[in-house]
């Protein structure tokens, strides 16, 4: 009897497939290339391409593409068929090492932030040998980086790969100094949790705001929301179960370990989590996860919403980024071990992470910034916009005792093991810390969970930042350990460094309620930055320490950073502009006519004798809403047209959009929501929250 897992990984040309299909010298050459111990020559590339083509044709593939991640936030691909004419004009299949390694998509239409002129078309994709090739919908997809003719990075993967190497070198050097001489390289590992909403596809098609912007620009609250908590971890609806089965099957075929799935807090909201992979593959796989979610939803008559805040008044969606560092010998450098207080390596790496986050909190905040996340962060449902770290009382106590020069003895030295929730179990696993759901960064046993990343966002930049800031901290620690002759002296110095880090950076540690108003005041007293929106976060690109960090590590050039600042600013203005134009379009063509018709209906009813009070009141309400909305829309349209004429790449333009257009859209929403709350279904035909959020239950 077959199992659902029999074709796991059947659509990836991974290491197992390469080992079986390639001659051993070719396979060995590829392995050395992956580990940065060698390079591929033309003959080797041709041999790999030939085996890859044969495998793809056996799987029914007809085309190949270089699959890359431009600075649009999504993926891109240009398909070429395997078929060519031979000398006699007869069809023959070809795929060379040159076609495998290098492609040339037209780069002129992708965001470049001024790295290239519009008339300069050349852009190059180069095979990322560390990420498995896969087949999607009959096409062989080759993960690649994307660079300009002059070598500037035009994508999100190239800087990520550079940052992986930077962190590996820094972590390996630190570990070697601390006594683990056999470690040759270290790998940042990431596990990503993906939240999303599902609604009926028919409702989605009737909501122009959802189709064009990803979120509802208006919508009165449903009578029921998430206040009962009955959706969280509840029974999965049948339609959603069928959708999840399709998602799992497709992801498993792609070798993606989709592990956990469940109902989330908000009605219509769900979550999928994959197991840890090295960060480059984890990011690639998350891009595939989002694509599979969208396409599987459409297959099942649903629409998958990945926007951070598709519905106002209920929880939005994030993408939790679980981060750890693992050596080639299998050591998790954030794993406490049996006696964390005596594990100097663990203490050094935890302290390095604390130092990194407190040194660059603005940069970490920037990495989670975007139009969608502005509606989510700090909204009493997601981490606040203030960066802090939650360690848990056990680890925090160890660090504070270390800082004070005390030994960990007595009740503080071990996890208390007295609580037994049920009799009859001889073994109950015990975590060394509770979880704090309000913390943006939390230590969760053997990893740090960064909870600010938005659900629709690529995880590339966040992990590029994490890799770089931790590498920077480790490099500073290693510099202090250099030259010390004896290992016991190295370890003594390491403890001294950890004490110093805790003293200087303890302000970033916070174990309380991050949603409370008191924390905002306390954070200000501690001097922690509170960056409330994307527009303010963009200014972090202008800071000298941002440029110094990335350029000193050779991850970004100053020119590449400036380009990303420009792109982020342009995208912010463009997205707010799309929202404003969409709101104006829907209001003019659907909402104002609906209000007018309903007002006319009640006005006619009020024309007779003995008019009921309800009819009089409703007529007056509708007239007030009609006039208020019309006035607000006129103001919005006038201000948008004025700002749209300004340069989209200028920060001042983005600031004007944030200060003027966003509040005016909220004002328009207030009027529309007031109408929707009293609208008759006979006149108002746009799907409401009441309908969309509970259609799948």
Protein Blocks (a to p, Z undefined) as FASTA:
>chain_A
ZZfklmgoklcccfklmmmmpcfklmmmmmmmmnopaccdfklmmmmmmmmmmmmmmnop
abdcdddddfeopacdddddfbdcdfkopacddddfklmmpccddfklpceehpacfklm
bdcddddfkbccddeehiacdddddddfkopafbfklmmmmmmmmmmmmmmmmmmmnopa
mbmbdcdddddddddddddfklmmmmmklmmnopafbdcddfbdcknopmgopacdfklm
mmmmmmmmmmmmnopacfbgcddfbghiacdddddddfklmmmmmmmmmmmmmmmmmmno
pacdfbfblbghiacdddddddddddfkopafkbgbjmlmlmmklmmmmmmmmmmmmmmm
mmmmmmmgcfklmmmgoplpaccfbdcddebjklmmmmmmmmnopacehjllpccfkbcf
bghiabdcddfbdcdfkbfbdcehjaccdfkbcfkbcfklmmmmmmmmmmmmmmmmmmmm
gopablklmmmmmmmmmmmmmmmmmmmpccbdfkbmklmmmmmmnopacdfbfklmmmmm
mpmklmmmmmmnomacfklmmmmmmmmmmmmmmmmmmmmmmmmmmmmmmmmmmmmmmmmm
mmmmmmmghiafklmmmmmmmmmmmmmmmmmmmmmmmmmmmmmmpcfkbmklmmmmmmmm
mmmmmmmmmmmmmmmmmpcfklmmcdcfklmmmmmZZ
